[in-house]
Amino acid sequence: MAIWLTEKSRVIVQGMTGAEGSKHTRRMLTAGTTVVGGVNPRKAGTSVDFDGVKLPVFADLAEAMAETGADATVIFVPPAHTLAAGLEAVRAGIPLAVVITEGVPVHDTASLWAHAVAAGNTTRIIGPNCPGLISPGKSNAGIIPADIAGPGKIGLVSKSGTLTYQLMHELRDLGFSTCVGIGGDPIVGTTHVDCLRAFEDDPQTEAIVMIGEIGGDAEERAADFIAEHVTKPVVGYVAGFTAPEGKTMGHAGALVSGGSGTADAKQKALEAAGVRVGRTPTETAALLREQL
């Protein structure tokens, strides 16, 4: 089992003919992902050769789904066009849309999320500003390196791309069911709580690693959910314990105001819910081993 992305997933790449889309399409294919085509209205009817694998280019996502049976899309388009690509995914009703693009205006993300809700939440949006998700040994949708860790029993959800990679490396001997990078923007399509719920319901996942960062209250809301609904062991890490007070840090979502949103406040909320929180990624990995 895995959450949302399996060996049966058929992936379309919106922006496949661009530099980033092309590069990561090749990487996804190498990882064993079933990529079935791309979308670019200006190049519709052509194909792209990826080391002997020819993938067709379609005019729009609805056409691509009808022709290939795709049930997931990965979006590699510039920020100015991301809302249009996301709306295309929602209108087509594709079950999974992974938005890799960073620098997407928050208003655009809010609009995309509102349209997805109005459409009945038939499309799960992951991102934007995220590395995507990987079910090792099954499929890889996004930019997460496929050779860090293999399949196993750990579920991972993270705001940070690089910390996703580090925890995967730290726990590579245990392996992962699915690793989800949800993105660090103030508004994202899939939250910690969404992933925690899915991991709780997934029979392969035996324990969960949750990575957060300073700013906002997503981790506090996740702590409330864990306390009420999660029976599996959860360990956490919150990036920003050494951040200077009052200073805006890297991700757009990492904004601290007063006493809320600090790493210490998030740690206290998580520990009150029974989550052991490491002060470093390596310590977090060690805590998970102890839990198991």
C-alpha positions in Angstrom: 0.0 0.0 0.0 0.9 3.7 -0.3 -1.0 6.9 -0.1 -2.3 8.6 -3.3 0.6 7.4 -5.5 1.1 3.7 -6.4 2.6 1.5 -9.1 -0.7 1.8 -10.9 -0.6 5.6 -11.1 -0.4 7.0 -14.7 1.2 10.4 -14.7 0.9 13.4 -17.1 3.4 16.3 -16.9 2.1 19.7 -17.5 5.1 21.6 -18.9 6.9 18.5 -20.0 8.6 20.2 -22.9 10.2 22.9 -20.8 13.7 22.7 -19.3 12.6 21.7 -15.7 9.7 19.6 -16.9 11.9 17.7 -19.4 14.7 17.1 -16.9 12.4 15.7 -14.2 10.2 13.7 -16.6 13.4 11.8 -17.4 14.2 11.3 -13.7 10.7 10.1 -13.0 10.9 7.6 -15.9 14.2 6.3 -14.6 12.6 5.9 -11.1 9.9 3.6 -12.7 7.1 6.1 -12.8 4.5 5.4 -15.5 4.6 8.7 -17.3 2.2 8.6 -20.2 2.5 12.1 -21.8 2.7 15.8 -21.4 0.7 18.9 -22.0 1.7 22.0 -24.0 -0.9 23.6 -26.3 1.7 25.0 -28.6 3.3 21.6 -29.2 0.2 19.5 -29.3 0.4 16.5 -31.6 4.2 16.2 -31.3 6.2 13.8 -29.1 9.3 13.9 -27.0 11.9 11.1 -26.9 13.3 10.3 -23.5 16.1 7.8 -24.1 13.9 5.7 -26.3 10.6 6.3 -24.6 8.4 8.5 -26.8 5.8 10.5 -24.9 3.0 12.3 -26.7 2.2 16.0 -26.1 -1.5 16.9 -25.8 -3.3 20.2 -26.2 -4.9 20.1 -22.7 -5.2 17.8 -19.7 -8.7 16.6 -20.4 -7.5 15.3 -23.8 -4.5 13.7 -22.2 -6.6 11.9 -19.6 -9.0 10.6 -22.3 -6.2 9.3 -24.5 -3.9 7.8 -21.8 -6.1 7.1 -18.7 -3.9 9.4 -16.6 -4.9 9.8 -13.0 -2.1 12.1 -11.8 -0.4 15.3 -13.1 2.8 17.0 -12.1 2.9 20.7 -12.9 6.1 22.3 -14.0 5.1 25.7 -15.4 6.2 29.3 -14.5 4.4 31.0 -11.5 2.4 33.3 -13.8 0.8 30.2 -15.5 0.4 27.9 -12.5 -3.1 29.0 -11.6 -4.3 28.3 -15.2 -2.6 24.9 -15.2 -4.1 24.0 -11.8 -7.6 25.1 -12.8 -7.2 22.9 -15.9 -6.4 20.0 -13.6 -9.4 20.7 -11.4 -11.8 21.1 -14.4 -10.5 17.9 -15.9 -11.2 16.1 -12.6 -7.9 14.4 -12.3 -7.5 12.8 -8.9 -4.0 14.0 -8.1 -2.3 17.3 -9.1 1.3 17.9 -7.8 2.3 21.6 -8.1 6.1 21.8 -8.0 6.4 25.5 -9.0 7.7 27.9 -6.4 6.9 31.7 -6.3 3.2 31.2 -7.0 1.2 34.2 -5.7 -0.7 33.3 -2.5 -3.9 34.7 -4.0 -3.5 32.3 -6.9 -3.1 29.3 -4.6 -6.2 30.4 -2.6 -8.2 30.7 -5.8 -7.1 27.3 -7.0 -8.0 25.7 -3.6 -11.4 27.4 -3.7 -12.1 26.1 -7.1 -11.1 22.6 -6.0 -13.4 22.8 -3.1 -16.3 24.1 -5.3 -15.7 21.2 -7.7 -16.3 18.7 -4.8 -12.6 18.1 -3.9 -12.3 15.5 -6.6 -8.7 16.7 -7.3 -6.2 16.4 -4.5 -3.7 19.3 -4.8 -0.2 18.9 -3.4 1.9 22.0 -3.2 2.8 24.5 -4.6 6.4 25.1 -3.8 7.0 21.4 -3.0 9.1 18.5 -4.1 6.1 16.3 -4.7 5.7 12.8 -3.4 7.3 9.4 -3.7 6.2 5.9 -2.9 9.6 4.2 -3.1 9.7 1.3 -5.5 6.3 2.2 -6.9 6.2 5.7 -8.3 7.7 9.2 -8.0 5.8 12.3 -8.9 8.0 15.4 -8.6 11.6 16.1 -7.9 12.4 13.9 -4.8 15.6 11.8 -5.6 14.4 8.2 -6.0 17.6 6.5 -4.8 17.7 7.9 -1.2 15.5 5.2 0.4 13.5 2.1 -0.6 10.1 0.9 0.3 9.2 0.2 3.9 6.9 1.0 6.8 7.5 4.7 7.6 5.2 7.5 6.4 6.7 11.0 6.1 5.1 14.4 5.7 7.2 17.5 5.4 7.0 21.2 4.7 10.6 21.3 3.6 12.0 19.6 0.5 15.6 19.3 1.7 14.5 18.0 5.2 12.4 15.4 3.4 15.5 14.2 1.7 17.6 14.2 4.9 15.0 12.2 6.9 14.7 9.7 4.1 18.4 9.2 4.1 18.5 9.0 8.0 15.9 6.2 7.9 16.8 4.6 4.6 17.3 1.2 6.3 13.7 1.1 7.4 12.2 2.5 4.2 9.0 4.3 3.4 5.5 3.7 2.4 5.1 7.2 1.0 6.9 10.5 1.5 4.9 13.7 0.9 6.4 17.2 0.6 3.5 19.5 1.1 5.3 22.7 0.6 6.1 25.7 2.8 3.8 28.4 1.4 1.2 30.0 3.7 -1.6 28.2 1.7 -1.0 24.6 0.4 -3.5 22.2 -1.1 -2.7 19.3 1.2 -1.9 19.7 4.9 -0.1 17.8 7.6 -3.6 16.7 8.9 -4.5 15.3 5.4 -1.4 13.2 5.3 -1.7 12.1 9.0 -5.2 10.9 8.3 -4.1 9.0 5.2 -1.1 7.4 6.9 -3.3 6.4 9.9 -5.6 4.6 7.4 -2.8 2.9 5.4 -2.0 -0.6 6.6 1.6 -0.5 5.4 2.5 2.5 7.4 3.5 1.6 10.9 5.0 4.9 12.1 5.0 8.5 10.9 7.6 11.3 10.7 6.2 14.8 10.6 8.4 17.8 9.7 7.3 21.3 10.3 8.8 24.7 10.6 8.3 28.0 12.3 5.4 30.2 11.3 1.6 29.6 11.2 -0.3 27.1 13.2 -0.3 24.0 11.0 1.7 22.0 13.4 -0.5 22.9 16.3 -3.6 21.8 14.3 -1.8 18.6 13.5 -1.1 18.1 17.2 -4.8 18.3 17.9 -5.6 15.8 15.2 -2.9 13.4 16.4 -4.2 13.5 20.0 -7.7 12.6 18.8 -7.3 10.4 15.8 -3.8 8.9 15.3 -2.9 5.6 17.0 0.4 5.0 15.3 3.7 6.3 16.7 4.5 9.8 15.5 7.8 11.7 15.8 8.4 15.3 14.8 10.9 17.9 13.9 10.3 21.6 13.7 12.9 23.6 11.6 13.7 26.9 13.2 14.8 26.3 16.8 17.8 28.6 16.3 16.0 31.2 14.2 16.5 34.8 15.4 13.4 36.0 17.1 11.3 38.3 14.9 13.2 37.5 11.7 11.4 36.3 8.6 13.0 33.0 7.5 13.3 31.2 4.1 9.9 29.8 3.2 7.0 32.2 2.6 5.1 30.4 5.3 7.8 30.8 8.0 6.5 33.9 9.6 6.6 34.3 13.4 4.4 36.8 15.3 4.9 37.2 19.0 4.8 33.8 20.8 2.8 32.0 18.2 4.4 30.0 15.4 7.7 29.5 17.2 9.5 26.2 17.2 9.2 26.0 21.0 5.5 26.5 20.9 5.1 23.9 18.2 7.2 21.5 20.1 5.1 21.9 23.3 1.9 21.4 21.3 3.2 18.2 19.7 4.6 16.8 22.9 1.3 17.4 24.6 -0.2 15.2 22.0 2.3 12.4 22.7 4.6 13.2 19.8 8.4 13.0 20.5 10.1 16.0 18.9 13.8 16.0 18.0 16.0 19.1 18.1 17.8 17.9 14.9 16.9 15.7 12.0 19.3 13.0 13.2 17.8 13.1 16.7 14.4 12.8 15.2 15.4 9.7 13.3 16.8 8.2 16.5 13.5 8.9 18.3 11.6 7.0 15.7 13.9 4.0 16.1 13.2 4.1 19.8 9.4 4.3 19.1 9.6 1.2 16.9 
